[in-house]
Amino acid sequence: MSGGPAVATILVIFAIIEERLQVLLVHRDEPPEAELWALPGGLWDGGRTLEQAAQAKLFEETGARDVYLEQLFTESGLDPTHPGVAIAYFALVEAKAVRLRERADDAWRPAWLPVDDLPPLAFSNGRVIAQAVERVRAKLDYTNIAYGLLPERFTLRELQAAYEAILAARLDRRNFRKRMLSTALIEATEDVRREGAHRPARLYRFTSREPVFL
């Protein structure tokens, strides 16, 4: 691959933390774009498929496997300092299942940041994140994509909170529950969970934890 434009994979990793949609970023300690936050990624060495490279980077950064991962786009010119092509993927992970990569010092430290309150980012990454957010929002209408953000069993309140975090909007509780139960994307389990002083809440699960299209 030497002598030609570089090929890199970049990852937009989303999780819901404190009821907000957040993205995993890495603080760059070296040029180019030193001292700015950027999406995790790496150069493709050609030794495996691009998706396998993205999956490996995802596991390296979060310790998460078997999560929702989808290619977002292929584009050139994200790094104006070097000619190359970037293949962007987005992933949806359950926050409690993530273990951020440990480093010996504070160099290249990772952090979760809310997508609606991001600082200036390296390599046009703000545009990449915005595109990924729009893709996730659009797919909520016709897929079970939210399964990637939730544990295996969850309450309807937790499911609605996930949708509201993604959409950045409040949803009518009754209409939301009616719609979700009518889609057959989720089903009730025999389990309940007590939440504070409220009566026990029924736990639900997705009928499939693989992509399903309505």
N, C-alpha and C positions, 0 to 999 in steps of 0.2 A: 504493500500500500504506500510505500515511500514515494515521494515525488509528486503525488497527486493530492487533491483536496482531502482534508481529513473528514472522516465520518464519525459522528458521535451520537450517542443516545442520551436523552435528557428525560427526567421523570418529574411529573407533577403528582405528588403524593398527597391525597386529601384524607383528613380525619375530622371527626366532630369532637371538639374539646370545649367544655364549658358552654355547650349549646351554640357554638359558632363553627362554621366551616373554616378549617385552618389548613395551611399548606406547609409541608416540610421544606425548609431552606437551609443552606449551608453558608456560613460567613467566610468569604474568601480572604485569605491572608497573604496572597501573592498576586502580582500582576499576571494577566491584565485584569482590570476592574477590581483591584485590591480594595479591601474594606467595605465591599458591597455584599449584599446577600444574593444568592443565586440558587437555582434549582440543582439538585444533585444529578450527576451524569458522568459520562466517561467516554473516551475514544473507543471505537469499535475496532477490534483486532482481526476480525474476519474468521476467528477460530470457532465461532458458533453463530447461530442466527441472531438477528437483531432483537427479536423478542426474548430469546434466552439471555442475551446480554442485559436487557432491561430487567428481567426477572432476577438475575443475579445481583444487579445493583440495588434493586428493591429490597432483597433479603439482606444485603450488606448494610443498608442504612436503617432498616426497621426490624429485622429478624422475622418478618412476616412472609408466609408462604400461602399459596392457594387463595389469593385475593383477586379482586376484580382488576384486570389490567387490560387496557385497550390502546391501540395506536391512535394518536391524535392527528399528526401531520408530518410531512417531510418538507423541510424548507432550508434554503441557503441564506447566508447573510446575517444570521443572528449574532455572530461574533465578527465585528468589522475588522478586527486585527488579524484574522487568519481566514483564508478561503476554506470553506468546508460545507458539509451538509449535516443538518441535525434531524434526527428522527425522534419526535416527541411522543411519549406515552403518558397516560394518566392512570393512576391507581387509587382505589378506595380501600382504606384499611380501618379496622376497628381500633380505636385509640388504646384501649386496655390491652390489646394483644401486641402492641408495638414496644420494642426495646431499642431505643436509639443507639446507634453505634458509639461505643466508648472510645475515647482517644486519650493518649497519655497526657496531653496538655489541652489548653483551650484553642489550639490551632484548628482551623476549619471546623468550628463547632456547629452542630446542627441545632435547629430550634423550630418549633411550630409557631407560625404567625397567622393571624386572621386574614382571610382573603380580602376583607373589606377595609383593612387598615394596614396596608403594606408600605414599607419604606421604599426609596428608590432602589431598583434592582439591576443587577448586571445583565448584559447580553439580551436586552429586550425581553427579559423573562416576565415582566409584568403583562405583556401582550400574550405570551404563551399561557400564563395562568388564567387570564380573562377568557381566552378561547376554551380552555379546559372547563372552566366553570359553566360556560354557556352550553357546552356539550353535555355535561352532567345534568344540568337543569332540563334540557330538552328531552333527555332520555327518561326522566322521571315519568313522563306522560305515557310511555308505551313499553317500559321494561321494568324488571325487578332490580335494577341496578343498585338500589339502596342496600341490598343485602351485604354488600362489601363493607358498609360502615357500621353494621350492627352485630351484636353477638348472636349466637344461634337461637336463643329465646329472648323475647323482648315484649314489653307491654305496648299497647296501641299508643299510649302517651309518648313512649320513647320513639316509636316509629314516626309519629307526627312531628316530634321535635327534630328528628333528622331531616324530614322534608322541609320544615320551616328554616332550618339552618342553611340548607342548600339554596332554597328559593329566596332567602332573606325577606320573608313575608309571613305574616300570621295566617293560619288557615282555620276555617270554621270546623270545630271539633266534630259535630254531628255529620256534616257532609263528607269530611275526610274519612271517617270511619266507615260510613256507608259505601263510599267509593272503593276503599281498599278491600273491604270484605266481598264486594261484588266482582272483583277482578280475578279471584282465585289465585292471586300471587302469594297470599298468606293463608295460614290455617291456625285454628286454635289448638293448643295442647291441653293436656290434663293438669298442667302445673299452674300455680298462682304465686304471686309475690305480694307481701304486705308492704305498703309504702306509707310510712308514718302512721298517722291516726286514721287513714282512709281504709276502707274495706279492701280485702285482698284483690289484686288486679290479675285478670287472666293473662297468661303468657301465650304469645303467638310465635310462629316461625314461618319462614319462607318455604313454600312448597318445593322450591328448588334453590340450591345455592350455586347454580350455574345460570348464565344469562337466559332469560325467558322474554319473548316479545309478545305483546298483546295483539 
